[in-house]
């Protein structure tokens, strides 16, 4: 499995899906795009377009998660979590494949 989603992150994704009044067939797309201060950036969005040849689908704590196969190579074993503190809140990525990451945690090498 390429990506794991914690229960806390799944709850936040469900909340965002509900608040966005999105269609029931909308899923969470997780990916990697070129950019950021370390070379690659994590991508997290809602989507409804699935390609059997290019994508893999997983169910994590009741959330449908889709990862394109190219991104899956860089995300294998990654964990998406949720962080909330007085300073900030948001999704976090723990990626065992990252050799270097930036201070904000949104990009990696």
C-alpha positions in Angstrom: 0.0 0.0 0.0 1.5 3.3 -1.0 -0.1 5.7 1.5 -1.5 5.3 5.0 -4.0 7.8 6.5 -4.3 8.1 10.2 -7.7 8.1 11.8 -7.4 11.8 12.7 -6.5 12.7 9.1 -9.4 10.6 7.8 -11.8 12.5 10.1 -10.5 15.8 8.8 -10.8 14.6 5.2 -14.4 13.5 5.8 -15.2 16.8 7.4 -13.7 18.8 4.5 -15.6 16.6 2.0 -18.9 17.2 3.9 -18.4 20.9 4.3 -17.5 21.1 0.6 -20.8 19.5 -0.4 -18.9 17.2 -2.7 -20.5 14.3 -4.7 -20.4 10.9 -3.0 -18.1 9.5 -5.7 -15.4 12.2 -5.0 -12.3 10.8 -3.5 -9.0 12.1 -2.0 -6.2 12.2 -4.6 -2.7 12.1 -3.1 0.3 12.8 -5.3 3.7 14.3 -5.8 4.5 17.2 -8.1 7.7 18.9 -9.1 8.4 22.0 -7.1 8.8 23.3 -3.6 12.1 24.2 -1.9 13.3 20.6 -1.8 12.4 19.4 -5.3 9.0 17.7 -4.9 5.8 18.8 -3.3 3.0 16.8 -1.8 -0.4 17.2 -3.4 -3.7 16.5 -1.6 -7.0 17.3 -3.3 -10.5 16.0 -4.0 -11.1 14.5 -7.4 -13.6 12.4 -9.3 -11.6 11.2 -12.2 -10.0 7.7 -11.9 -7.9 5.9 -14.4 -7.6 2.1 -13.9 -4.3 2.0 -15.7 -2.6 5.0 -14.0 -4.2 5.0 -10.5 -4.5 2.8 -7.4 -7.4 3.1 -5.0 -7.4 2.3 -1.3 -9.9 2.7 1.5 -8.5 4.2 4.7 -10.8 4.6 7.7 -13.7 5.1 5.4 -12.0 7.5 3.1 -11.3 6.6 -0.6 -7.7 7.5 -1.4 -6.3 7.4 -4.9 -2.6 7.6 -5.8 -1.3 7.8 -9.3 1.3 5.0 -9.9 4.2 7.5 -10.6 3.6 9.2 -7.2 3.2 5.9 -5.5 6.9 5.2 -6.1 7.9 8.2 -4.0 5.1 7.8 -1.4 5.4 4.0 -0.6 4.9 3.7 3.1 4.1 7.4 3.7 1.7 8.3 6.4 -0.7 11.3 6.2 -1.5 12.7 9.6 -3.3 15.6 11.1 -1.6 18.2 13.3 -3.3 20.8 15.4 -1.7 23.2 17.8 -1.9 26.8 18.8 0.6 27.8 16.0 -0.8 25.8 13.1 -3.0 23.0 11.9 -3.0 20.9 8.8 -2.1 17.7 7.2 1.4 16.2 7.7 3.4 13.7 5.6 5.8 11.3 7.1 7.6 9.8 4.2 10.3 7.1 4.7 11.5 7.7 1.1 12.4 11.4 1.7 16.1 12.0 2.0 15.6 15.7 2.8 12.6 17.9 3.6 11.9 21.6 4.1 11.0 23.2 7.3 7.3 23.5 6.4 7.0 19.8 5.7 5.3 20.4 2.3 8.2 19.5 0.1 10.9 16.8 0.0 13.8 15.4 -1.9 
